[in-house]
Amino acid sequence: MNRYLKLVNFELSRFFKIYLVLIGLTLVLQLIGVVIGANGYMGELEEVMKGGTTQAEFLMERGAFSFADITRGFWFFAPIALSAASIFIYIFFIWYRDWFGKNTFAYRLFMLPTARINVFLAKATSIFLMVLGLIALQLVFLSIERSLMNVLVPSEVRLDLTIAQMINSFDNFQVLYPDSFIQFMINYGIGFMAVLVVFTAILMERSFRWKGILLGALFAGLAAVVFLSPFLVQAFVLKEFFYPIELFILAVITGLIVIAGTIWTSNYLLNKKIRV
């Protein structure tokens, strides 16, 4: 366990500088979005009032300014999309960089005095922790951005939202911040499972080269079919046969089967087939 934790810490430290850049960029760009959105609204209000429209008439026609006006903007969405894209790319880069360069780092990594599967699990855990870190920090950023908005927009033309309402104002947040703990486990469990499947496909490519690309694609397809099999049966074979709770239990079982299958397959590849 101690060596596994050291590997997790090592993987996190390798991405730490880029991670800090993503965090800083997200906060700065979203704050810029708050300033632009708030100033734009106040400028619009001042302009129409110069034309003789009252504040009450403007509010009836335009509505009060809220954080929902900010979440619809480019400045709020762009850093989130950039962070998501960076994490997605890093899912591949976390493996392939170990094979790049004259002195192949993968050789030294797999020669460490620990089970090779710990390297696999440490990389997956580091990805998962980085995602959770960004999700948690975004909640902090929302509080900061709301405070800035309150400074820029007077209360009489502002609609104050709670953090939960701010999350609901941005559609993609509903996936990142589920309403219940069970839904949280489902969403992030599926995400973690997907990372393991991609990792296994990468190891197949590293083990068998060009044939491995096809094998990896087939493995990913098979994993998807196994996980979705209860829903496929429900939709095409036994239509409306399962109750929702039964469908949920079956999905948990198939998900665990996929996770176990990816770990077993990866362990086999790491010990028997991987090339360094």
N, C-alpha and C positions, 0 to 999 in steps of 0.2 A: 504493500500500500504506500509506503514511504517513497519508493522509487517511482511509482505511478504519479504521486502528487508532485514530485520533482519534475517529472516529464511535463505535466500540465503547466506548472509554473514556467518551465523553459519555453513551451510553445506560446504561452501568453506574452512572455517577454520579447519574443521574436517579432510579434505584431504590434507591440505596445506603442511605438512611435506613430505608426500609421493610425492606430486606434485613437490616440490623443488628437491627431489631426482631424479625424472624422467627428469626434466629439466637439472640438472647438469650432469646426466649420458648421456643424449643425446648429449650435447655439448662436453663432454670429449671423448666419443667413436668416435664421428664424426671427432674430431680433430686428434685422433689417426689414423683414417682411412685416413685423408689427409696426415699425415706424412708418413704412410706406403706406400700409393699409390705413393706419390711424390718421396720418397727415392727409391722405387722399380724401378720407371721409370728412374731416374737418374743413378741408379746402372746398369740398363740394357744398357743405353746409353754409359756409361764408359766402360763396358765390351766389347761391339761390336767395339768401337773405338780402343781399345787395339788390336783387331784382324785385324785392317786395314780398317774397314768400316768408311766412313766419316759421319759427322753429317747429311749432306744433304741426303745421301743414307739411313741413319737410319730413317729420317723423311719421306722419300718417302715410305719406307716399313712399318714402325710402326705407323707413324702419330704423330702429335704434342700432347702433354699431355694436357688434358682439365678436367674440373670438371666432365664431363661425365664418365671418368675413375674411379672417386671416388664414384659416385652414384651407380655404378654397384657392389661395394664391400660390403662385410658383415658388416664392421664397420659402414657404413653409414645407411644401411637398418635395422640392428638389433635393435638399440635404437628406431627407429620409430615403428617397429613391437611391441617392448616391451611396448611402451607408449600406442599404440592402444589396446593391450591386457589388459593392466592395467585399462584403461578407461572402456573397455567392462566388465571386472570383477566387477569394481566398480559400474556399473549400477545395478547389483544385490546386491552387498554388501551394497550400500547406504541405502537399505531397510532392509535387513536381519540382519544387525548388531544391529538394534534397538530392535530386539526380542531376541538377545543373552544375556547371563549373568543372574545372579540371580535377579537383579533389572531391570526389563524390561523397557528400556528407551522409547519404543514406547508408553507406557501408559502415561508418562509425556509429551511426544511430542504431542500426540493427545488431551491432556487436556489443552493445551495452549489457552489463550483467543483470538483465531483467527479461521477462518473457516478452517476446516481440508483440504480442497482442496488447501489451500495455502502451506501446507506442501508438497503435491504432486507437485505443480508447482515450488516450491523453489528447490526441489531435481532435477527436470528436468532442470531448469535454470542453476543450478550449474554445471551439467554435460556439458551443452551446452557451458557455459563460459570457462570451463576448456579445452574443445576441441579447441575453438577459441584461447585461450591463447597459447596453444602448437603450433597451426598453425602460429600464429603471431610471436612467438619466433623463429620458424624454419627459417623464412625469415631473422631474425637478425643473426642467426647462419650461414646461407649461406654466408652472407657478411663477417663474421669473418673468415670462412673457406676459402673463396676465397682469402682473404688477406694473410693468412698463406701459401696457395698454391703458391701465387705470390712470396713470399719470398724464398720458397724452390725450385722452378722451374724457370730457366731463361726465359726471354721473347722470346728468339729466338727459343726455343723448346716448347713453351706453346701457346695454343689457348685460348684466353680470351673469356669468355662467359658472357652475361648479366644475371641478376637474372632470367628473363623470360626464357632464353635459358637453364639455370641450372635447372629450374623447369621442362622444357620439356624433359630434359635428363633422368629424373626419371619418369617412367610410372605412378606410384601411385600418384605422385604430381599433375597430371592433374585432378584428382578427387578432391584433397584437395584445389587446386588453379585453379578454372575454369577461362576460358578466358573472361567471361562476368559476369556482376552483376546478370543477369537473371539466368545464369547457376549456379552461386553461391547460389542464393536463392533456386533453384531446389535441388541441392545436399544437402545443409544443412537443407533445409525444410524436405526432405525425411528422413534425419538422425534424426532430432528432432521428427518427427512423429513416427519413429521406436522406439525411446526411450520411448515415451508416451505409445505405444502399449505394450512394455515389462513391463513397470511400472504397467499397468493395469492388465496384466497377473499375475504379482507378487502379486498384491492385491487380485486377485481371489484365488490364492493359499493360501494366508494368511486368507482369509475369509472362504473358504470351505475345506481347507487342501487337501486331496488326490483327491477329486472330482474337486477341484480348479485347479489342474495341467491339467486335461483334458479340463476344461472350458477355462483355459488360452491359451492352445494350439489351441482350436477351435476359440477363439476370435482372436488370432494372424492370423490364417488362413483366417478367415472372413475379417479381416482388409486388408490383402494382396489382397484378391479377389476383394474387393470393390475398392481399390486404382488402381489395374491393370485392372479393368473392361473395360475402354475405349480401352486399347491395346488388350485385349482378344476379344472384339467385332470386332475391326479392323482386327485382325488376322484370326478369325474363323467364324464370322457371316457376317459382312459387309466388305468384303475384300477390302482394299484400298479405303474405303468410305470417311473417314475424311481427311481433309487437315491437315498438320502438326500443324498449329496454332489452329485449332479446337481440335485436339488431346491434345495439350498442355493445352488449357482452360479446357477441360473435366478432365484432370489429376489433375489440380489445384482444381477443384470442388470436385472431389472424395477424394483428399488429405485433404481438409478442412472438409469434411464429416467424415473422419476417425479420425481426430484430435478432432473434436467436440464430436464424439461418445466416444472416449477414455476418454476425460475429464468428460463427463456426467456420464459414467459408473463408473469411479474412484470416482467421487463425491458421487455417490449412495453407492458404497461399503464402502467408508470411513465413511459415516454417518449412514449406516443401517446394514452393515454386518461385518465390520472388527473386528477382535478379538485382544485385547491387553492384 
